[in-house]
Amino acid sequence: MWARIIPGIIGSIMILTAFNWIIDPSSAAAGLSMSLLQGEGGNTQIGDFTSFFFTAGIMAIIGAYRNEHTWIYATVCLLGSAAIFRIYAGLMHGTEFLMSAIFFEILTSILLIISLKKIKSTNQ
């Protein structure tokens, strides 16, 4: 049961974050240590971040609800690659490391991998 609860909670957090990008994009951006851009940049920022969090959330929730591990891989891929590319940005482009986000993305990816492996083994 815990293996379904973890992706459900993580997915819910992602969906709430997506809705925050819809309702109050300025505070959502501030939560990620950035300001909301104006014009086309703002449109891209809101659209891309909302779709990232929405997709990550929906895939985790579907996997938890249906008790099917394959759905959860999408969330692991999104969160895990975000951590990898944040680290890359710091190492290769000299950006500041947003350690709170990197930590969250790595931790949730690990928890999701543990959960999906448990779901997979239970369903075989």
C-alpha positions as a Markdown table, in Angstrom:
| # | Residue | x | y | z |
|---|---|---|---|---|
| 1 | Met | 0.0 | 0.0 | 0.0 |
| 2 | Trp | 2.8 | 2.5 | 0.8 |
| 3 | Ala | 4.2 | 2.0 | -2.7 |
| 4 | Arg | 1.0 | 3.6 | -4.1 |
| 5 | Ile | 0.7 | 6.3 | -1.4 |
| 6 | Ile | 4.2 | 7.7 | -2.1 |
| 7 | Pro | 3.6 | 8.4 | -5.8 |
| 8 | Gly | 0.1 | 9.7 | -5.0 |
| 9 | Ile | 1.5 | 12.2 | -2.5 |
| 10 | Ile | 4.3 | 13.3 | -4.8 |
| 11 | Gly | 1.9 | 13.5 | -7.7 |
| 12 | Ser | -0.5 | 15.7 | -5.7 |
| 13 | Ile | 2.3 | 18.0 | -4.8 |
| 14 | Met | 3.2 | 18.4 | -8.5 |
| 15 | Ile | -0.5 | 19.0 | -9.4 |
| 16 | Leu | -0.8 | 21.7 | -6.7 |
| 17 | Thr | 2.4 | 23.3 | -8.0 |
| 18 | Ala | 0.9 | 23.3 | -11.6 |
| 19 | Phe | -2.2 | 25.0 | -10.3 |
| 20 | Asn | -0.1 | 27.6 | -8.5 |
| 21 | Trp | 1.5 | 28.4 | -11.9 |
| 22 | Ile | -2.0 | 28.8 | -13.3 |
| 23 | Ile | -3.4 | 30.9 | -10.5 |
| 24 | Asp | -0.4 | 32.9 | -9.2 |
| 25 | Pro | 2.6 | 32.5 | -11.6 |
| 26 | Ser | 4.5 | 35.3 | -9.8 |
| 27 | Ser | 4.6 | 33.4 | -6.5 |
| 28 | Ala | 5.2 | 30.1 | -8.3 |
| 29 | Ala | 8.2 | 31.6 | -10.0 |
| 30 | Ala | 9.4 | 33.1 | -6.7 |
| 31 | Gly | 9.1 | 29.7 | -5.1 |
| 32 | Leu | 11.8 | 28.5 | -7.6 |
| 33 | Ser | 14.0 | 31.5 | -6.9 |
| 34 | Met | 13.2 | 33.4 | -10.1 |
| 35 | Ser | 11.1 | 36.3 | -11.2 |
| 36 | Leu | 8.2 | 36.0 | -13.6 |
| 37 | Leu | 9.3 | 37.1 | -17.1 |
| 38 | Gln | 7.2 | 39.5 | -19.2 |
| 39 | Gly | 5.9 | 39.0 | -22.8 |
| 40 | Glu | 6.7 | 35.9 | -24.7 |
| 41 | Gly | 9.3 | 34.8 | -22.1 |
| 42 | Gly | 6.6 | 34.9 | -19.4 |
| 43 | Asn | 4.2 | 32.9 | -21.7 |
| 44 | Thr | 6.9 | 30.3 | -22.2 |
| 45 | Gln | 7.8 | 30.2 | -18.5 |
| 46 | Ile | 4.2 | 29.8 | -17.4 |
| 47 | Gly | 3.4 | 27.2 | -20.1 |
| 48 | Asp | 6.5 | 25.1 | -19.7 |
| 49 | Phe | 6.5 | 25.0 | -15.9 |
| 50 | Thr | 2.8 | 24.3 | -15.7 |
| 51 | Ser | 3.1 | 21.5 | -18.2 |
| 52 | Phe | 6.1 | 20.1 | -16.4 |
| 53 | Phe | 4.4 | 19.9 | -13.0 |
| 54 | Phe | 1.1 | 18.9 | -14.5 |
| 55 | Thr | 2.6 | 16.0 | -16.4 |
| 56 | Ala | 4.8 | 14.9 | -13.6 |
| 57 | Gly | 1.8 | 14.9 | -11.2 |
| 58 | Ile | -0.7 | 13.2 | -13.5 |
| 59 | Met | 1.6 | 10.4 | -14.4 |
| 60 | Ala | 2.5 | 9.7 | -10.7 |
| 61 | Ile | -1.2 | 9.8 | -9.7 |
| 62 | Ile | -2.3 | 7.5 | -12.6 |
| 63 | Gly | 0.5 | 5.0 | -11.6 |
| 64 | Ala | -0.6 | 5.1 | -8.0 |
| 65 | Tyr | -4.3 | 4.8 | -8.8 |
| 66 | Arg | -4.0 | 2.1 | -11.3 |
| 67 | Asn | -1.2 | 0.3 | -9.4 |
| 68 | Glu | 0.8 | 0.2 | -12.6 |
| 69 | His | 4.5 | 1.1 | -12.3 |
| 70 | Thr | 5.0 | 2.1 | -15.9 |
| 71 | Trp | 3.2 | 5.4 | -15.5 |
| 72 | Ile | 5.6 | 6.4 | -12.7 |
| 73 | Tyr | 8.6 | 6.3 | -15.0 |
| 74 | Ala | 7.5 | 9.6 | -16.7 |
| 75 | Thr | 7.6 | 11.4 | -13.4 |
| 76 | Val | 11.0 | 9.9 | -12.5 |
| 77 | Cys | 12.3 | 11.0 | -15.9 |
| 78 | Leu | 11.0 | 14.5 | -15.6 |
| 79 | Leu | 12.2 | 15.1 | -12.0 |
| 80 | Gly | 15.5 | 13.1 | -12.4 |
| 81 | Ser | 16.4 | 14.9 | -15.6 |
| 82 | Ala | 15.6 | 18.3 | -14.0 |
| 83 | Ala | 18.1 | 17.5 | -11.2 |
| 84 | Ile | 20.7 | 16.4 | -13.8 |
| 85 | Phe | 20.3 | 19.5 | -15.9 |
| 86 | Arg | 20.3 | 21.8 | -12.9 |
| 87 | Ile | 23.7 | 20.3 | -11.9 |
| 88 | Tyr | 24.8 | 20.6 | -15.5 |
| 89 | Ala | 23.8 | 24.3 | -15.7 |
| 90 | Gly | 25.9 | 25.0 | -12.6 |
| 91 | Leu | 28.9 | 23.1 | -13.7 |
| 92 | Met | 29.0 | 24.1 | -17.4 |
| 93 | His | 27.4 | 27.5 | -17.4 |
| 94 | Gly | 28.3 | 28.9 | -14.0 |
| 95 | Thr | 24.8 | 29.3 | -12.7 |
| 96 | Glu | 24.1 | 29.1 | -9.0 |
| 97 | Phe | 23.0 | 25.7 | -7.8 |
| 98 | Leu | 19.4 | 25.7 | -6.5 |
| 99 | Met | 20.2 | 23.1 | -3.9 |
| 100 | Ser | 16.6 | 22.9 | -2.4 |
| 101 | Ala | 15.2 | 22.0 | -5.8 |
| 102 | Ile | 18.0 | 19.6 | -6.7 |
| 103 | Phe | 17.6 | 17.8 | -3.3 |
| 104 | Phe | 13.8 | 17.6 | -3.8 |
| 105 | Glu | 14.1 | 16.2 | -7.3 |
| 106 | Ile | 16.7 | 13.6 | -6.4 |
| 107 | Leu | 14.8 | 12.6 | -3.2 |
| 108 | Thr | 11.5 | 12.2 | -5.0 |
| 109 | Ser | 13.1 | 10.4 | -7.9 |
| 110 | Ile | 14.6 | 7.9 | -5.4 |
| 111 | Leu | 11.3 | 7.4 | -3.6 |
| 112 | Leu | 9.4 | 7.0 | -6.8 |
| 113 | Ile | 12.0 | 4.4 | -8.1 |
| 114 | Ile | 11.6 | 2.4 | -4.8 |
| 115 | Ser | 7.8 | 2.6 | -5.1 |
| 116 | Leu | 7.6 | 1.6 | -8.7 |
| 117 | Lys | 9.9 | -1.4 | -8.1 |
| 118 | Lys | 7.7 | -2.5 | -5.2 |
| 119 | Ile | 4.6 | -2.1 | -7.4 |
| 120 | Lys | 6.2 | -4.0 | -10.2 |
| 121 | Ser | 7.3 | -6.9 | -7.9 |
| 122 | Thr | 3.8 | -7.0 | -6.4 |
| 123 | Asn | 2.1 | -7.2 | -9.7 |
| 124 | Gln | 4.2 | -10.0 | -11.2 |
